């Protein structure tokens, strides 16, 4: 009820009312009186006069007297106890004036005065009670406003604490992820160092005996023999020694990588030469090569021999994973096309897709580990991809293996315009 009256009538007659408006919640703060206090009091006095005029015309004292309570109640509730008391006394005076003007006859002159005193007392009681009720209501509103403000501040602080906690949790997760990455890199570095030391030791221990065996095989090949079985046996021995020597060379290249000797190269020329080196194996396995080359690629600074070694290893792995009659697709495109917003120098992406069975989930994290291989014994050392990754990183690029949605695996090689200035 008070809110509806405050939307139309003034309530700013005391410091209590002003403090109430200042402490009210935003919803109540908008209930500002549209009329100033003098105008409100004048309107209420006019209402009292109107009731007195009705009293004068009708002469129904008791029933009309109740109408005086309307402006008294309105004034007390809206404008405060002081205005209510003023309206109560004014209403009593108007009632007496209307009674005297009507010319009513009384047995004693004190009767109308007594009626006026009683009416005034009744009006004052009503004004006092409503004033007290209004003050209690204002006090309750102030308490509610203070508690609402305190709850809002508490909620704001709680939300701020929750935000800080969420940010701290995100920071912890980020730090944990960075720590895991650092641990993984340390583990990988330790594996690489151990593998390099092992490869160096094995290579030195095996190289000299292999050389002796190679000399012995050459000696037997130089001798004339009529037994074809002996000739075949010696040829097989020479092939075995050659294969073992290649393994030793791979180990040495892994343990002691040579310095880069970069030259400006056309990546397509490097790819075609690498495909030529594995053409015999591709034909034996009946694997078709599909080329999707971007002719507008920039030249790259590459160590041609070492990049060819990378491509040969990738092509052979893809071929061995592809069943007979499959397709090996080689695709090239620019990694930073002209006109892009990237500040990085233009580079080249090479994708090699096969139509094999893809990468097993349990092998995905081990493909580049030294000495890890899924090939049968005797068909691989497990160093091919590890060496390929080292060569790509030496060139400032990268290599990654993923499964394709269409089936098969994809090797993605990224080349930058210039190799890093390091081995």
C-alpha positions in Angstrom: 0.0 0.0 0.0 2.8 2.5 0.9 4.6 1.8 -2.3 1.6 2.7 -4.4 1.0 6.0 -2.4 4.7 6.9 -2.6 4.5 6.6 -6.4 2.1 9.5 -6.5 2.5 11.5 -3.3 5.5 13.0 -1.6 7.2 11.3 1.4 10.2 13.6 1.9 9.3 15.6 4.9 11.9 14.3 7.4 15.5 13.1 7.7 14.1 9.6 8.3 12.3 9.6 5.0 15.4 10.8 3.2 17.6 8.2 4.8 14.9 5.6 3.9 15.0 6.5 0.2 18.8 6.4 0.2 18.9 3.0 1.8 16.1 1.4 -0.2 16.8 -1.3 -2.8 16.9 -0.2 -6.5 13.3 -1.2 -7.0 12.0 1.0 -4.2 14.3 3.9 -5.0 12.3 4.6 -8.1 9.1 5.3 -6.1 9.7 9.1 -6.0 6.8 11.5 -5.3 5.7 13.5 -8.3 4.3 16.3 -6.1 6.2 18.5 -3.6 5.1 18.5 0.0 3.2 21.8 0.0 1.1 20.7 -3.0 0.3 17.5 -1.2 -0.8 19.2 2.0 -2.9 21.7 0.0 -4.7 18.8 -1.8 -5.4 17.1 1.5 -6.7 20.3 3.1 -8.9 20.7 0.0 -10.2 17.1 0.6 -10.9 18.0 4.3 -12.9 21.1 3.1 -14.8 19.0 0.7 -15.8 16.6 3.4 -16.8 19.6 5.6 -19.0 20.9 2.7 -20.7 17.5 2.5 -21.1 17.6 6.2 -22.7 21.0 6.0 -25.1 20.0 3.2 -26.2 16.6 4.6 -26.1 17.1 8.3 -25.3 13.4 8.9 -22.7 14.0 11.5 -21.7 10.5 12.5 -21.5 9.0 9.0 -19.9 12.1 7.5 -17.4 12.3 10.3 -15.9 9.0 9.2 -15.1 10.7 5.8 -12.6 13.0 7.6 -10.5 9.9 8.4 -9.7 9.6 4.6 -7.5 12.7 4.3 -6.1 12.1 7.8 -5.1 8.6 7.0 -3.7 9.5 3.6 -1.7 12.5 5.0 -0.3 10.5 8.0 0.8 7.5 5.9 2.2 9.5 3.0 3.6 12.7 4.6 4.2 11.6 8.2 2.9 12.0 11.7 3.2 15.9 11.8 1.0 16.3 8.7 -1.5 13.8 10.0 -1.9 15.7 13.3 -2.3 18.9 11.4 -5.0 17.3 9.3 -6.7 15.8 12.4 -7.0 19.2 14.1 -8.1 20.9 10.9 -10.7 18.2 10.3 -12.1 18.8 13.8 -12.3 22.5 13.2 -14.0 22.1 9.9 -16.5 19.7 11.5 -17.3 22.3 14.1 -17.6 25.0 11.5 -19.9 23.0 9.4 -22.0 22.2 12.4 -22.3 25.8 13.5 -23.1 27.0 9.9 -25.9 24.3 9.7 -27.6 26.0 12.7 -28.2 22.8 14.7 -29.9 23.3 18.0 -28.3 21.8 21.2 -29.5 21.6 24.8 -26.3 23.1 26.0 -23.6 25.2 24.2 -20.9 22.8 25.5 -22.2 19.9 23.5 -20.8 20.9 20.0 -17.5 21.8 21.7 -17.4 18.5 23.4 -18.2 16.7 20.2 -15.4 18.6 18.5 -12.9 17.7 21.3 -14.0 14.0 21.0 -13.7 14.1 17.2 -10.3 15.7 17.4 -9.2 13.1 20.0 -10.4 10.3 17.7 -8.7 11.9 14.7 -5.4 12.3 16.7 -5.5 8.7 17.8 -5.9 7.5 14.2 -3.1 9.9 13.1 -0.9 8.7 15.9 -1.5 5.0 15.3 -0.9 5.4 11.5 2.2 7.5 12.2 3.6 4.8 14.5 2.7 2.1 11.9 4.4 4.2 9.2 7.5 4.6 11.3 7.6 0.9 12.0 7.1 0.2 8.3 9.9 2.6 7.4 12.2 1.0 10.0 11.5 -2.5 8.5 12.2 -1.2 5.0 15.5 0.2 6.2 16.4 -3.1 7.8 15.4 -5.0 4.7 17.4 -2.5 2.6 20.5 -2.8 4.8 20.2 -6.6 4.8 19.7 -6.7 1.0 22.7 -4.5 0.5 24.8 -6.7 2.8 23.6 -9.8 0.9 24.4 -8.2 -2.4 27.9 -7.3 -1.1 28.3 -10.8 0.2 27.2 -12.3 -3.1 29.5 -10.0 -5.0 32.4 -11.0 -2.8 31.5 -14.7 -3.1 31.4 -14.4 -6.9 34.7 -12.6 -6.8 36.2 -15.4 -4.7 34.7 -18.0 -7.0 36.2 -16.3 -10.0 39.6 -16.1 -8.3 39.3 -19.7 -7.4 38.4 -20.7 -10.9 41.3 -18.6 -12.2 43.7 -20.2 -9.7 42.4 -23.6 -10.8 43.0 -22.8 -14.5 46.5 -21.5 -13.6 47.2 -24.8 -11.7 46.0 -26.8 -14.7 48.1 -24.8 -17.1 51.1 -25.2 -14.8 50.5 -28.9 -14.5 50.2 -29.3 -18.3 53.4 -27.3 -18.8 55.1 -29.4 -16.1 54.0 -32.6 -17.8 55.2 -31.3 -21.1 58.6 -30.4 -19.6 58.8 -33.9 -18.0 58.0 -35.5 -21.3 60.6 -33.4 -23.1 63.2 -34.4 -20.4 62.3 -38.0 -20.7 62.5 -37.8 -24.5 65.9 -36.1 -24.3 67.2 -38.7 -21.9 65.9 -41.5 -24.2 67.6 -39.8 -27.2 70.9 -39.4 -25.3 70.8 -43.0 -24.1 70.0 -44.3 -27.5 72.7 -42.2 -29.1 75.3 -43.6 -26.6 74.1 -47.1 -27.2 74.1 -46.7 -31.0 77.7 -45.3 -31.0 78.9 -48.2 -28.8 77.2 -50.8 -30.9 78.4 -49.2 -34.2 82.0 -49.1 -33.1 82.0 -52.7 -31.8 80.3 -54.1 -34.9 81.9 -52.0 -37.7 85.4 -53.7 -37.6 84.1 -57.3 -37.6 81.8 -56.4 -40.5 84.8 -55.0 -42.4 86.7 -58.2 -41.9 83.7 -60.3 -43.1 83.3 -58.0 -46.1 87.0 -58.6 -47.1 86.5 -62.3 -46.7 83.4 -62.3 -48.8 85.2 -60.3 -51.5 88.0 -62.8 -51.4 85.7 -65.8 -52.0 83.9 -64.0 -54.8 87.2 -63.4 -56.6 87.9 -67.2 -56.6 86.6 -69.3 -59.5 84.2 -72.0 -58.4 82.0 -74.4 -60.4 79.5 -74.9 -57.5 76.6 -72.6 -58.0 75.4 -73.2 -54.4 78.7 -71.8 -53.1 78.4 -68.8 -55.4 74.8 -68.1 -54.1 75.9 -68.6 -50.5 78.7 -66.1 -50.9 76.3 -63.6 -52.6 73.9 -64.0 -49.7 76.8 -63.4 -47.2 77.7 -60.2 -49.1 74.1 -59.0 -49.1 73.9 -59.7 -45.3 77.1 -57.8 -44.7 75.9 -54.9 -46.8 72.6 -54.8 -44.9 74.4 -54.9 -41.5 76.7 -52.1 -42.7 73.7 -50.0 -43.6 72.3 -50.5 -40.2 75.6 -49.4 -38.7 75.5 -46.3 -40.9 72.0 -45.5 -39.7 73.1 -45.9 -36.1 76.1 -43.6 -36.6 74.0 -41.0 -38.4 71.6 -41.1 -35.5 74.2 -40.8 -32.8 76.4 -38.2 -34.5 74.3 -36.1 -36.9 76.2 -34.2 -39.5 76.1 -30.4 -39.8 73.5 -29.1 -42.3 74.7 -28.2 -45.8 71.6 -26.3 -47.0 71.1 -25.3 -50.6 68.1 -23.7 -52.4 66.0 -26.6 -53.5 62.7 -27.2 -55.3 60.7 -29.5 -52.9 59.1 -31.2 -55.9 62.5 -32.2 -57.3 63.5 -33.6 -53.9 60.2 -35.6 -53.7 60.6 -37.0 -57.3 64.2 -38.1 -56.7 63.1 -39.8 -53.4 60.3 -41.6 -55.3 62.8 -42.8 -57.8 64.9 -44.3 -55.1 62.0 -46.4 -53.8 60.4 -47.1 -57.2 61.5 -50.7 -57.3 59.9 -51.4 -53.9 56.7 -49.6 -55.0 56.5 -51.7 -58.1 57.1 -54.9 -56.2 54.2 -54.1 -53.9 52.0 -52.8 -56.7 51.5 -49.5 -55.0 50.4 -46.5 -57.2 51.7 -43.0 -56.5 49.3 -40.1 -56.9 50.8 -36.5 -57.0 48.9 -33.4 -55.9 51.5 -30.7 -56.3 51.2 -27.0 -55.8 53.3 -25.5 -58.7 53.6 -22.1 -57.0 55.6 -23.1 -54.0 58.7 -21.1 -53.0 62.2 -22.7 -53.0 63.5 -24.0 -49.6 66.9 -24.0 -48.0 67.4 -27.8 -47.5 70.2 -30.3 -47.0 69.0 -32.3 -50.0 70.6 -35.7 -49.1 69.2 -35.6 -45.6 65.7 -34.6 -46.6 65.7 -37.3 -49.3 66.5 -39.7 -46.5 63.4 -38.5 -44.6 61.2 -38.9 -47.7 62.5 -42.3 -48.5 61.8 -43.4 -44.9 58.3 -42.0 -45.0 57.5 -43.5 -48.4 58.8 -46.9 -47.4 56.8 -46.9 -44.2 53.6 -45.9 -46.1 54.3 -48.5 -48.7 54.8 -51.3 -46.1 51.5 -50.3 -44.4 49.6 -50.3 -47.7 48.2 -53.6 -49.1 48.9 -54.5 -52.7 47.0 -52.4 -55.2 46.8 -49.5 -52.8 47.6 -45.8 -53.4 50.3 -43.5 -52.0 49.3 -39.9 -52.3 51.9 -37.1 -52.1 50.4 -33.6 -51.6 52.1 -30.2 -51.3 50.8 -26.8 -50.5 52.0 -23.5 -49.0 51.9 -23.3 -45.2 51.7 -19.4 -45.3 50.0 -18.4 -48.6 50.9 -15.0 -50.0 48.6 -12.3 -48.7 48.0 -14.0 -45.4 48.2 -12.0 -42.1 51.0 -14.3 -40.7 54.4 -12.7 -40.1 56.1 -16.1 -40.4 58.1 -16.7 -43.7 56.3 -18.7 -46.4 56.9 -22.4 -45.9 55.7 -25.7 -47.4 53.5 -28.5 -46.2 53.9 -32.0 -47.6 51.3 -34.7 -46.8 51.9 -38.4 -47.6 48.7 -40.4 -47.4 48.5 -44.2 -47.6 45.5 -46.6 -47.8 46.7 -49.0 -45.1 45.2 -50.0 -41.8 46.3 -46.8 -40.0 48.0 -46.3 -36.7 47.0 -48.4 -33.8 46.0 -46.3 -30.8 48.5 -48.1 -28.5 51.3 -47.2 -30.9 50.4 -43.5 -31.5 52.6 -42.2 -28.7 55.6 -44.4 -29.5 56.2 -43.9 -33.2 59.1 -41.5 -32.8 60.8 -43.4 -29.9 64.2 -44.8 -30.8 64.3 -48.5 -31.5 60.4 -48.8 -31.5 59.1 -50.6 -34.6 56.0 -52.6 -35.6 57.9 -54.4 -38.3 58.8 -58.1 -38.1 62.3 -58.8 -36.7 65.1 -58.1 -39.3 63.0 -55.6 -41.3 63.7 -52.5 -39.3 65.8 -50.9 -36.6 63.1 -48.6 -35.2 65.4 -45.6 -35.8 63.9 -44.4 -39.2 61.2 -42.1 -37.8 63.4 -41.0 -34.9 66.1 -39.9 -37.4 63.5 -38.3 -39.6 62.2 -36.2 -36.8 65.7 -35.1 -35.8 66.4 -34.1 -39.4 63.2 -32.2 -39.7 63.8 -30.4 -36.3 67.3 -29.5 -37.5 65.7 -27.9 -40.5 63.4 -25.9 -38.2 60.4 -28.0 -39.4 58.3 -30.8 -38.0 56.8 -34.2 -38.8 53.7 -35.8 -37.4 51.7 -39.0 -38.1 47.9 -39.2 -37.8 45.1 -41.3 -39.0 42.9 -40.2 -41.8 39.1 -40.2 -41.6 38.9 -42.0 -44.9 41.2 -44.7 -43.5 44.9 -45.1 -43.6 47.6 -42.9 -42.1 48.9 -39.5 -43.0 52.5 -38.2 -42.5 52.6 -34.3 -42.4 55.9 -32.6 -42.9 56.3 -28.9 -42.4 59.2 -27.0 -43.9 60.1 -23.4 -43.1 61.6 -21.0 -45.6 65.0 -21.2 -43.8 66.5 -23.9 -41.6 67.6 -23.2 -38.0 71.2 -22.2 -37.5 72.2 -25.4 -35.7 73.0 -29.0 -36.4 
